[in-house]
Amino acid sequence: MNFEEKKILITGGSSGIGKAIIAELYRLGARNFAVVGRDPEKLKKLGTRFPEATFLYLEGDVADLEQIRHFTTTLTAQWGKLDILINNAGVVSAGPLEQISDEDIIAQQNINVTGLILLTKYALPLLKLSPEAAIMNVSSGLGAIGMPFYAPYAATKAAVRQFSEALRRELKDFQIHVMTVYPVATDTPMMASANTGNMDTPEAVAANAIKGLSNGEIDVFMGGEQAAANRKLNFEHPLEFDEKVKGMYDAMRQRATNHRAM
Ligand SMILES: NC(=O)c1ccc[n+]([C@@H]2O[C@H](COP(=O)([O-])OP(=O)(O)OC[C@H]3O[C@@H](n4cnc5c(N)ncnc54)[C@H](OP(=O)(O)O)[C@@H]3O)[C@@H](O)[C@H]2O)c1
């Protein structure tokens, strides 16, 4: 895929994996970005970091329907089409289910799933005008395998996976590639409150994601062979995988105890 002329809309491009995806696309020649995020200060720093690119800063909340409509109205007026939609914005609130606040459970759904679906819905007419379009949805390793203390988050990320699959099949008659990316623990601000080490870099995740996009892959999993073996075991023998998870239970509880990035 030649990125030079592509018009790219990315949510959560002001931090972590999203910012690394912008850096990777910029390295490959992309120059036109629209970036959604709630904090205008974080958004504006992108212009300094990537001086040769043109940015549309779409300040707002992907969980807010009126703002989503406003984002796509702006893109219609400014660009008239869209080539790549990257649904990356996401939040997490972990812990034992009974201890996660109702507000956090609802917000995770609204931001990670409902907002993603609505933005995609409103972006589709613009993507259909592109001769070579793509939708990249950022799920999580926890969307492929459910792990303890991340039940509401895992539910949102599994929904992202299924949404991508259904939409890919629905769009068979259009030049719109639909793909899903599954990062595992990655060293970003989202993980600052998680008690864990040994994380991927956001740059490595971004490079894999964009390589997958260029190669027309539908699922880009991180975590290497061990994660692949876990997915296979979990799919074929979930009760055996339950036994394996028992050995990780305390570590997962520790990791999740204060893990909140909303
Ligand atoms: N880091 C990991 O270990 C990991 C692992 C698996 C999957 N993921 C997924 O990867 C994606 C990126 O995560 P990250 O680690 O890069 O997180 P991050 O560093 O916290 O960045 C999240 C980005 O999303 C934006 N955002 C959050 N809520 C938003 C909202 N309601 N409306 C608009 N923008 C919003 C944030 O900007 P504002 O705060 O300014 O809005 C920020 O730019 C997420 O979907 C996450 O679930 C991450």
PDBQT file of the ligand as one rigid body, heavy atoms in Angstrom, charges set to zero:
ROOT
HETATM    1  N1  LIG A 301      -1.051  -0.930  26.086  1.00  0.00    +0.000 N 
HETATM    2  C1  LIG A 301      -1.440  -2.202  26.100  1.00  0.00    +0.000 C 
HETATM    3  O1  LIG A 301      -0.860  -3.051  26.823  1.00  0.00    +0.000 OA
HETATM    4  C2  LIG A 301      -2.559  -2.657  25.200  1.00  0.00    +0.000 A 
HETATM    5  C3  LIG A 301      -2.734  -4.054  25.046  1.00  0.00    +0.000 A 
HETATM    6  C4  LIG A 301      -3.768  -4.499  24.241  1.00  0.00    +0.000 A 
HETATM    7  C5  LIG A 301      -4.591  -3.610  23.592  1.00  0.00    +0.000 A 
HETATM    8  N2  LIG A 301      -4.405  -2.260  23.769  1.00  0.00    +0.000 N 
HETATM    9  C6  LIG A 301      -5.319  -1.349  23.065  1.00  0.00    +0.000 C 
HETATM   10  O2  LIG A 301      -4.563  -0.469  22.257  1.00  0.00    +0.000 OA
HETATM   11  C7  LIG A 301      -5.270   0.754  22.099  1.00  0.00    +0.000 C 
HETATM   12  C8  LIG A 301      -4.347   1.905  22.412  1.00  0.00    +0.000 C 
HETATM   13  O3  LIG A 301      -3.944   1.792  23.781  1.00  0.00    +0.000 OA
HETATM   14  P1  LIG A 301      -2.647   2.497  24.375  1.00  0.00    +0.000 P 
HETATM   15  O4  LIG A 301      -1.992   1.492  25.224  1.00  0.00    +0.000 OA
HETATM   16  O5  LIG A 301      -1.905   3.178  23.314  1.00  0.00    +0.000 OA
HETATM   17  O6  LIG A 301      -3.359   3.537  25.367  1.00  0.00    +0.000 OA
HETATM   18  P2  LIG A 301      -3.034   5.072  25.751  1.00  0.00    +0.000 P 
HETATM   19  O7  LIG A 301      -1.590   5.329  25.655  1.00  0.00    +0.000 OA
HETATM   20  O8  LIG A 301      -3.742   5.285  27.026  1.00  0.00    +0.000 OA
HETATM   21  O9  LIG A 301      -3.773   5.883  24.589  1.00  0.00    +0.000 OA
HETATM   22  C9  LIG A 301      -5.162   5.867  24.458  1.00  0.00    +0.000 C 
HETATM   23  C10 LIG A 301      -5.550   6.903  23.450  1.00  0.00    +0.000 C 
HETATM   24  O10 LIG A 301      -6.968   6.859  23.260  1.00  0.00    +0.000 OA
HETATM   25  C11 LIG A 301      -7.499   8.155  23.452  1.00  0.00    +0.000 C 
HETATM   26  N3  LIG A 301      -8.829   8.026  24.021  1.00  0.00    +0.000 N 
HETATM   27  C12 LIG A 301      -9.174   7.328  25.134  1.00  0.00    +0.000 A 
HETATM   28  N4  LIG A 301     -10.476   7.450  25.368  1.00  0.00    +0.000 NA
HETATM   29  C13 LIG A 301     -10.971   8.227  24.388  1.00  0.00    +0.000 A 
HETATM   30  C14 LIG A 301     -12.262   8.735  24.111  1.00  0.00    +0.000 A 
HETATM   31  N5  LIG A 301     -13.321   8.444  24.890  1.00  0.00    +0.000 N 
HETATM   32  N6  LIG A 301     -12.437   9.503  23.013  1.00  0.00    +0.000 NA
HETATM   33  C15 LIG A 301     -11.374   9.798  22.221  1.00  0.00    +0.000 A 
HETATM   34  N7  LIG A 301     -10.130   9.366  22.441  1.00  0.00    +0.000 NA
HETATM   35  C16 LIG A 301      -9.935   8.591  23.532  1.00  0.00    +0.000 A 
HETATM   36  C17 LIG A 301      -6.503   8.856  24.385  1.00  0.00    +0.000 C 
HETATM   37  O11 LIG A 301      -6.520  10.264  24.268  1.00  0.00    +0.000 OA
HETATM   38  P3  LIG A 301      -7.350  11.194  25.324  1.00  0.00    +0.000 P 
HETATM   39  O12 LIG A 301      -7.122  10.603  26.680  1.00  0.00    +0.000 OA
HETATM   40  O13 LIG A 301      -6.787  12.566  25.130  1.00  0.00    +0.000 OA
HETATM   41  O14 LIG A 301      -8.761  11.092  24.889  1.00  0.00    +0.000 OA
HETATM   42  C18 LIG A 301      -5.193   8.306  23.867  1.00  0.00    +0.000 C 
HETATM   43  O15 LIG A 301      -4.764   9.038  22.735  1.00  0.00    +0.000 OA
HETATM   44  C19 LIG A 301      -6.480   0.668  23.038  1.00  0.00    +0.000 C 
HETATM   45  O16 LIG A 301      -7.615   0.315  22.294  1.00  0.00    +0.000 OA
HETATM   46  C20 LIG A 301      -6.085  -0.449  23.990  1.00  0.00    +0.000 C 
HETATM   47  O17 LIG A 301      -7.225  -1.072  24.534  1.00  0.00    +0.000 OA
HETATM   48  C21 LIG A 301      -3.393  -1.777  24.552  1.00  0.00    +0.000 A 
ENDROOT
TORSDOF 0
